[in-house]
């Protein structure tokens, strides 16, 4: 998983926006690695949620957001 993410980052240009669609475990692996956490599973991504990362290069990755769901109609209805 970490190698696959690294390859995606290395293949992209600096100003590219890249979308990766996956399930919860790969998200947890990457977030745990980026945040230098010892365990692998820390987060429980909701169905259809968005986690955003920013990579300057394959070794410099930061977390922008985790588990965004405001784009879902059910999420918007609960805010009303």
BAFI-514577 format. One record per residue (C-alpha): x negated, y, z negated; residue number from 1. Coordinates in steps of 0.02 Angstrom, whole numbers, padded with zeros to 5 digits. Layout:
BAFI-514577
+--------+--------+--------+-----+
:     px :     py :     pz : num :
+--------+--------+--------+-----+
:      X :      Y :      Z : NUM :
...
+--------+--------+--------+-----+
end
This chain:
BAFI-514577
+--------+--------+--------+-----+
:     px :     py :     pz : num :
+--------+--------+--------+-----+
:  00000 :  00000 :  00000 :   1 :
: -00136 :  00124 : -00047 :   2 :
: -00234 :  00082 :  00111 :   3 :
: -00078 :  00107 :  00218 :   4 :
: -00048 :  00279 :  00141 :   5 :
: -00231 :  00323 :  00167 :   6 :
: -00220 :  00274 :  00351 :   7 :
: -00065 :  00383 :  00376 :   8 :
: -00154 :  00533 :  00299 :   9 :
: -00312 :  00505 :  00401 :  10 :
: -00213 :  00491 :  00563 :  11 :
: -00118 :  00653 :  00535 :  12 :
: -00175 :  00828 :  00578 :  13 :
: -00195 :  00951 :  00433 :  14 :
: -00030 :  01042 :  00466 :  15 :
:  00075 :  00888 :  00509 :  16 :
:  00231 :  00841 :  00411 :  17 :
:  00245 :  00652 :  00400 :  18 :
:  00395 :  00554 :  00337 :  19 :
:  00376 :  00380 :  00264 :  20 :
:  00531 :  00279 :  00220 :  21 :
:  00507 :  00145 :  00088 :  22 :
:  00574 :  00066 : -00069 :  23 :
:  00538 :  00103 : -00252 :  24 :
:  00385 : -00005 : -00285 :  25 :
:  00274 :  00075 : -00150 :  26 :
:  00327 :  00247 : -00213 :  27 :
:  00277 :  00196 : -00389 :  28 :
:  00110 :  00128 : -00330 :  29 :
:  00064 :  00288 : -00240 :  30 :
:  00126 :  00404 : -00379 :  31 :
:  00035 :  00303 : -00512 :  32 :
: -00124 :  00311 : -00409 :  33 :
: -00111 :  00499 : -00374 :  34 :
: -00071 :  00538 : -00556 :  35 :
: -00208 :  00419 : -00617 :  36 :
: -00087 :  00320 : -00725 :  37 :
: -00138 :  00149 : -00789 :  38 :
:  00026 :  00056 : -00761 :  39 :
:  00107 :  00039 : -00591 :  40 :
:  00293 :  00063 : -00628 :  41 :
:  00339 :  00230 : -00707 :  42 :
:  00479 :  00300 : -00600 :  43 :
:  00650 :  00239 : -00547 :  44 :
:  00684 :  00316 : -00377 :  45 :
:  00869 :  00337 : -00339 :  46 :
:  00939 :  00270 : -00176 :  47 :
:  00901 :  00393 : -00037 :  48 :
:  00798 :  00507 : -00149 :  49 :
:  00649 :  00605 : -00085 :  50 :
:  00475 :  00607 : -00161 :  51 :
:  00359 :  00734 : -00083 :  52 :
:  00169 :  00728 : -00085 :  53 :
:  00043 :  00847 : -00009 :  54 :
: -00122 :  00780 :  00055 :  55 :
: -00269 :  00893 :  00097 :  56 :
: -00361 :  00734 :  00145 :  57 :
: -00350 :  00550 :  00097 :  58 :
: -00437 :  00583 : -00069 :  59 :
: -00346 :  00743 : -00119 :  60 :
: -00161 :  00710 : -00142 :  61 :
: -00040 :  00806 : -00253 :  62 :
:  00139 :  00779 : -00306 :  63 :
:  00266 :  00910 : -00249 :  64 :
:  00424 :  00825 : -00312 :  65 :
:  00490 :  00657 : -00372 :  66 :
:  00664 :  00585 : -00348 :  67 :
:  00748 :  00734 : -00262 :  68 :
:  00931 :  00698 : -00230 :  69 :
:  01011 :  00870 : -00203 :  70 :
:  01037 :  00831 : -00019 :  71 :
:  01167 :  00696 : -00060 :  72 :
:  01351 :  00743 : -00055 :  73 :
:  01382 :  00655 : -00222 :  74 :
:  01243 :  00758 : -00300 :  75 :
:  01316 :  00921 : -00234 :  76 :
:  01490 :  00875 : -00296 :  77 :
:  01426 :  00844 : -00473 :  78 :
:  01351 :  01019 : -00478 :  79 :
:  01518 :  01103 : -00437 :  80 :
+--------+--------+--------+-----+
end
